[in-house]
Amino acid sequence: MSVLPVYVSTENDYLAWLVAVPADCKVSDIINAAAGLSLDIHVPSQPDATLCLRKLKEDTPLPPDAPAAGLIEPTEWLHLYYDTAAKQ
Amino acid sequence: MALLNRSQWYDLARDTNWTPSFVSEDDLFPPDVADPFKMSKEAWAEYDEPYKVSYREYVRVQRDKDAGVYAVNTAAARTRFMEECNNRWKSLLKFHFGAVSLAESCSQQSEGRMARFGKAPGMRNMATFGLLDEIRHGQSQLYFAHDNLKHGQTFNWGHKLLGTEEWGSVMARSTLDDVFLGRDAVTTAIMLTFAFETGFTNMQFIGLAADAAEAGDTSFSNLISSIQTDESRHAQIGAPLLKMMVKHGLEKEAQKAVDIGFWRTYRFFTLLTGCTIDYFTPLEKREACFREFMEEWIIHQFERTVLDLGLKLPWYWDYFIEDINMFHHGMQAGMWNFRPTVWFDVPAGVSPRERDWLESKYPGWNDNWGRVWDVITKNINAGKPELSLPMTMPLICNLNNLPIVKNPNGKWDPDGQSLVYKGRRYYFQSHVDKWVFEQYPERYSAHTTVTDRLAMGQIEPTVEGILTYMGLSEVERGKDAENYAWAYAHRAQPTKAAAE
């Protein structure tokens, strides 16, 4: 199984992390994997918000159901963040 | 027969330059390794070392210094300091010996290069003594580390570290290779003796010696103070060269070497000195905080020296002054989180009283770094210390080989922190680290960080696989230095900020 390594930074954390996911995964799998690697610092519970992923240099969230392949390149830097508007 | 005073014979005796006739000047002093700036013979003739010493004087003084160091060590052993000191002080010593002993030893090569390829006889003399100094520093610190093996097995990392792929070792090797092992004689003199030794070794050796004396470790204090007396002498090799370069139209080249050497050195010492002074040293024994030492030794003294030589302050000076309030706090949090990846037990240094001290020295510390430690403290007090141990590697800077950190309340800087070179992505701690990379991309681009190697499949992707790759056997891996006593203290005694 080939692997897609990416770097993920998160809100309020002081480090960015290496996250390796299967190359055929969806964006939502990266979100779950990154949140699961949490030290309980970067992703505290925020039930009224949606957890989103975007490229560090871009503003728009990546569609969670989209396949990562073709959308995200190996070793790209992604950013995990809360979007309160998306939940409403 | 009356002996002449040194001043009556020194200039004549030290002038060992001649015009080569069997080989060309460039064969004797290949420009790539001797002087890529191609300064004229007349310019080199102006080199005047500020510290003049003869071999006879040097040997006499060094013999006395060494006798003093070992005598104090023998006497100090009777005080049973090492038997009675706490674990965090032992950690500080293990950290120092690991990072410094072989680094000093390998700088013999740098001094040797200046001793052979320096084009001024005075520079060669100074560097010859510098080479002998570094032999002494390597040997004495390895001796002291070895002597401490009875107080902790991982004191052997004084010798072991640089031969491993432990992340601190990769960082140290990449810095040392760049700053003083892989440069020509002139650039080595600037980056090693001027940037590295003039400012930063002062802070590590004098700042730490003061804290060690205060803590009662007279042996270690005496050892590193003695070493610093040598450093202050051979650190003077670079300044006359800078003066020459400015005078002969090479100001831009001199400035660039200073700017690069200073920045690489700053990152190295921030990890080593910043963390030990502000977090490892017992609170009641601290003389000043890292920022205050930086202000005294670097911002005031180094700044004045640079300007006196006719150079400018490095272009990133304002950013640097801000950075000394931030970067080492991230290094400390990271080193504690990743404690199994180092060879000593890591003190958190964030008990309620220590957090109050940090807030007083770095206003805003509680709002920024305190929030990270709040979560960690809460998890430990809830019986979940495993949540403070990472399950993957952090993104590491492709220049300085340290984890990329930011103030937890700050923003990442996408434009300043990355670039693509020949199809490969590189990430940096800051725009300054990126700028250094851009000056010599071919020099740096082939290197991979430990995290790059993990991402490329060169390391087994498990925690055990990573630790084994770093050379850390199960008994060598660091733990919390105080068995979480600092966290439990928060239950009974909140910080001033929490109490308010």
Chai-1 contact restraints between the chains, C-beta under 6 A:
chainA,res_idxA,chainB,res_idxB,connection_type,confidence,min_distance_angstrom,max_distance_angstrom,comment,restraint_id
A,P5,B,A455,contact,1.0,0.0,6.0,A-B,restraint_1
A,Y7,B,L395,contact,1.0,0.0,6.0,A-B,restraint_2
A,S9,B,W412,contact,1.0,0.0,6.0,A-B,restraint_3
A,N12,B,P408,contact,1.0,0.0,6.0,A-B,restraint_4
A,Y14,B,G330,contact,1.0,0.0,6.0,A-B,restraint_5
A,Y14,B,V405,contact,1.0,0.0,6.0,A-B,restraint_6
A,Y14,B,K406,contact,1.0,0.0,6.0,A-B,restraint_7
A,Y14,B,P408,contact,1.0,0.0,6.0,A-B,restraint_8
A,L15,B,P394,contact,1.0,0.0,6.0,A-B,restraint_9
A,L15,B,P403,contact,1.0,0.0,6.0,A-B,restraint_10
A,A16,B,L395,contact,1.0,0.0,6.0,A-B,restraint_11
A,A16,B,I404,contact,1.0,0.0,6.0,A-B,restraint_12
A,W17,B,T392,contact,1.0,0.0,6.0,A-B,restraint_13
A,W17,B,P394,contact,1.0,0.0,6.0,A-B,restraint_14
A,L18,B,T392,contact,1.0,0.0,6.0,A-B,restraint_15
A,L18,B,M393,contact,1.0,0.0,6.0,A-B,restraint_16
A,L18,B,T451,contact,1.0,0.0,6.0,A-B,restraint_17
A,L18,B,A455,contact,1.0,0.0,6.0,A-B,restraint_18
A,L37,B,M391,contact,1.0,0.0,6.0,A-B,restraint_19
A,L37,B,T392,contact,1.0,0.0,6.0,A-B,restraint_20
A,D40,B,V375,contact,1.0,0.0,6.0,A-B,restraint_21
A,D40,B,L387,contact,1.0,0.0,6.0,A-B,restraint_22
A,I41,B,V372,contact,1.0,0.0,6.0,A-B,restraint_23
A,I41,B,V375,contact,1.0,0.0,6.0,A-B,restraint_24
A,L56,B,P414,contact,1.0,0.0,6.0,A-B,restraint_25
A,K57,B,P414,contact,1.0,0.0,6.0,A-B,restraint_26
A,T75,B,R425,contact,1.0,0.0,6.0,A-B,restraint_27
